[in-house]
Amino acid sequence: MHPTSRSLSLCPPAEPPRHRSARLSRRGAVAALTALGAAAVTRLGAAPPTDISTRKGEDWPGFLGPSGNGRSSLTPLRTPWTEAGPRIAWHLELGEGYGSPAVAFGRVVIFDRVGPQTRLRALEAETGRLLWQESAAADYADMFGYDGGPRTAPVIADDAVLTFDPEGMLTCRALADGALRWEVDTLARYHVIPNFFGVGAAPLVISGPTGPLVVVPVGGSPRGSRPAAPDRLDTVRALDSGLVAFDLGTGEERWRAGAELASYSSPLLARIEGRERIVAWMRDRLLLVDPGPGTVIDSLRFRADELFSVNAANPVVVGSQILLTETYGPGSALIDAAGDRLRIMRQDPPGGRPAKTLRSHWGTPVFHENHLFGSSGRNAGDAQLVCVGWESGQATWHEPGLGRASVALVDGHLIVLGEYGDLLLVRANPERYEEVARARLREKGAELLVPPCWAAPVIARGLLFVRGRGRMVCVDLVG
């Protein structure tokens, strides 16, 4: 079964377009409910939902997997692929957006946009059978002409699904049926000046003193402040809401940390020297945060001096060291976080080339055998798939032609999704580029992955989920 546009016709039709004032009114009502009527909001149950999968193995409940590092524990991986590639289990027609899905308890949740509405769907992971669908009004318009869909992956936390849309609406729904639990309009509540490409960082769910917390980069500013022009973010000043933690059960704010603006890197939870720390790369600075009280322990400035630049790749944490990589200026740096103090250990030389260093645009590299594997380069034409040493930062090999590719690590191999729709299996060999298999996923001769393919691959219980323009494809890596 392929849930294409014909199967989607069984779903409720999209609502007619709404005027922006109607959207703001709806947002205000929901925010008031969250703030004043928390007792009426259903708290999350401790028990997870029923698992409907027939497969054993690891789920991928949020951006870059269960540990936020793009690594899968799946083994063994069936290799090599046939000439046609791994078996296609099903595929699904999508609207606008760039985010990966989330997969847990036998369900895959995908967030996109169709016309004037964002759409969140839950499907049976093994078959693509639609379980439920919910929509909300959307009127985001990208100032650089990219599409207006969600940039972030949903997050599944026990029996809840969290989404963060381009306009900063943080929403919690029930995984079982999509019922709305709470919403917070972060742009309105914290007076956020819109970033270049809207909101694009995924939520992080952590344990808190009184229950689970949802941590998101918000980056609010003083009320009444406005930039000289929409793109003059260099004139925007931060207030006190760089990171904000909300109660997962009610949506109530629990703490805020850092007078920083947000960028596109998602926060992650790491254990550094036996202590849990939130590592968050904001627009200008890397923050090291105590997740209990939300206290900023230390921070370090690291960003390009160019106005039209973003930090988009996630930090990579190994032991007490943190790797940052971007493509607009300084490139990558290895940072020591020992003793809760951040200091740069090494940094790319000025003017480093993509083939010689790691200058990731948005794809987070993966760590394996003291090396990093990922895409390096600002534009599709100059991007290279590279392997660099963790301590040295020097490339041991590079491979062109894949555009700004995304990678995941599984069973000693890289799953590589090229920007143009190529799907590769590459051995994670630090010494040389070793391609095991390459495929273009097709059905009846038609390409299923159409560029741009910018979403990170997702691996859950032997199934691989990859996304291109207008479609998500599920393939079987073990069957």
HELIX and SHEET records of a PDB file:
HELIX    1   1 SER A    5  LEU A    8  1                                   4    
HELIX    2   2 ARG A   20  LEU A   36  1                                  17    
HELIX    3   3 ALA A   38  ALA A   40  5                                   3    
HELIX    4   4 THR A  186  ARG A  189  1                                   4    
HELIX    5   5 LEU A  233  THR A  235  5                                   3    
HELIX    6   6 ALA A  338  ASP A  340  5                                   3    
SHEET    1   A 5 ARG A  71  SER A  72  0                                        
SHEET    2   A 5 SER A 406  VAL A 410  1                                        
SHEET    3   A 5 HIS A 413  LEU A 417 -1                                        
SHEET    4   A 5 LEU A 423  ARG A 427 -1                                        
SHEET    5   A 5 GLU A 434  ALA A 439 -1                                        
SHEET    1   B 4 ARG A  87  GLU A  93  0                                        
SHEET    2   B 4 ARG A 471  ASP A 476 -1                                        
SHEET    3   B 4 LEU A 463  GLY A 468 -1                                        
SHEET    4   B 4 VAL A 458  ALA A 460 -1                                        
SHEET    1   C 4 ALA A 102  ALA A 104  0                                        
SHEET    2   C 4 ARG A 107  VAL A 114 -1                                        
SHEET    3   C 4 GLN A 117  GLU A 124 -1                                        
SHEET    4   C 4 LEU A 130  ALA A 137 -1                                        
SHEET    1   D 4 VAL A 155  ALA A 157  0                                        
SHEET    2   D 4 ALA A 160  PHE A 164 -1                                        
SHEET    3   D 4 MET A 169  ALA A 174 -1                                        
SHEET    4   D 4 LEU A 180  ASP A 185 -1                                        
SHEET    1   E 4 LEU A 204  ILE A 206  0                                        
SHEET    2   E 4 LEU A 213  PRO A 217 -1                                        
SHEET    3   E 4 LEU A 243  ASP A 247 -1                                        
SHEET    4   E 4 GLU A 253  ALA A 257 -1                                        
SHEET    1   F 4 LEU A 268  ILE A 272  0                                        
SHEET    2   F 4 ARG A 275  TRP A 281 -1                                        
SHEET    3   F 4 ARG A 285  ASP A 290 -1                                        
SHEET    4   F 4 THR A 295  ARG A 301 -1                                        
SHEET    1   G 4 VAL A 316  VAL A 318  0                                        
SHEET    2   G 4 GLN A 321  THR A 325 -1                                        
SHEET    3   G 4 SER A 332  ASP A 336 -1                                        
SHEET    4   G 4 ARG A 343  GLN A 347 -1                                        
SHEET    1   H 4 VAL A 366  HIS A 368  0                                        
SHEET    2   H 4 HIS A 371  SER A 376 -1                                        
SHEET    3   H 4 GLN A 384  GLY A 389 -1                                        
SHEET    4   H 4 ALA A 395  PRO A 400 -1                                        
SHEET    1   I 2 ARG A 442  GLU A 443  0                                        
SHEET    2   I 2 ALA A 446  GLU A 447 -1                                        
END                                                                             
